Amino acid sequence: MKILPHKNLFIGITEALSNVFFNHKYADREVERMLKSNSKWGSKDRAFVAETIYDCVRWRRLIEASMGRENSPENIWEFVGTWFVLQKQKLPPWEEFKRLNHHGIAGRKSKAMNDFAVRESIPDWLNELGINELGKKAWGTEIIRMNQKIPTVIRVNTLKTDRKKLQEILENEDVKTEIIHFDENQNDDPYPEALALIGKPNITRTDAFKNGLFEIQDAGSQLIAPFLKVEPGMRIVDACAGAGGKTLHLSALMQNKGQIYALDIHDWKLNELKKRAKRNGVQNIQTKRIDSTKVIKRLAETADRLLIDAPCSGLGVLSRNPGAKWKLTQEFIDEMMQIQQRILDEYAVMVKPGGAMVYATCSILPGENQRQVAQFLKNHTEFNLIEEKQHLPSETGFDGFYMAYLVKKNEFR
């Protein structure tokens, strides 16, 4: 991308990065805040700012190594300038960039490229964990893929429109989209409700979004609700609903018929779900905060389908959330695995005999996925594993997700 020599853009970029690196803010929220507070920026300016912030977060370790200051970016302006030098892009002749030594940056980068963890900008401990979990070759393949950019994907709200009509509506609002291409050997479209955005349009300001015609949802995430095999009229429990992206998808698949209980431990997430449900025209969702074990007990053996979209490390969505790798710790991942075990053990009671549940994560680690399900089956012989899928970023080009479909035996009634 050609450098845009407008200093206010760089001021925004450095401010956002300072908040991410030093004030522990999330990159996506800083990008959102920055773009909202500068609504007069054009589409090219918006894309330039967003992409630069994400790139600098994604490649933080390589940039720091090229600066000769690993583990501390110190001067954010020099940090950003170093990134553009690495990209062989000409910098504006500003005072903030005059101290940059292009030759020194190139030499330090050349040396850093010999270390995989530095070259791919991941912490050493995370690199070791990935190798132990997946093997060196497979882990390397996934990290390299997740360091590549992926498009923003939206899901058509089929309660209000279809994909073709939505494309036409968005086109009239100057938002260009395309259908996701898939393997020609497949007979079915694996993403029948997905559209990939072309460029970085401000889609939340469109009438189509305000009228609930679509939701922002990655293609990989859109595979989970259909995997639950729901039908209109069923009773569904979404046990870790959060802000409800998959809950809303389930409602659309059920044609707004039946009942969905959206549970979560956070009221603010459920309140966001209510707002989204109203915008989407969804009427079959009832929210409930899990404030005690009584909530789960009251729903014991009542669910035709149970979705456990469990809290996890997020190590399948680094393409979209590169800042996560700098916030993660081994202790946090260990804690997540314990929470996953507890949720599976405690929440499975809600499935009625003959019913089914899906355990899902946005991680690519077997310790959070296959091994969790295997341990659950040892402790719960009333369930059978029917099918499990691991969607890897290197194979799909989108976020990584795991899902397992388990059925509760009738004879345990």
Secondary structure, DSSP 8 states (H G I E B T S, - for coil): ------HHHHHHHHHHHHHHHHS---HHHHHHHHHHHTTTS-HHHHHHHHHHHHHHHHTHHHHHHHHT-TT---SHHHHHHHHHHHTT------GGGTT--HHHHHHHHHHHTTSHHHHTT--HHHHHHHHHHH-HHHHHHHHHHHTS----EEEE-TTT--HHHHHHHHHHTT--EE-----TT-SS-S-TTEEEESS---GGGSHHHHTTSEEE--TTGGGHHHHT---TT-EEEETT-TT-HHHHHHHHHTTT-SEEEEEES-HHHHHHHHHHHHHHT--SEEEEE--SHHHHHHTTT-EEEEEEE-----TT-TTT-TTHHHH--HHHHHHHHHHHHHHHHHHGGGEEEEEEEEEEES---GGGTHHHHHHHHHH-TTEEEEEEEEE-HHHHSS--EEEEEEEE-GGG-
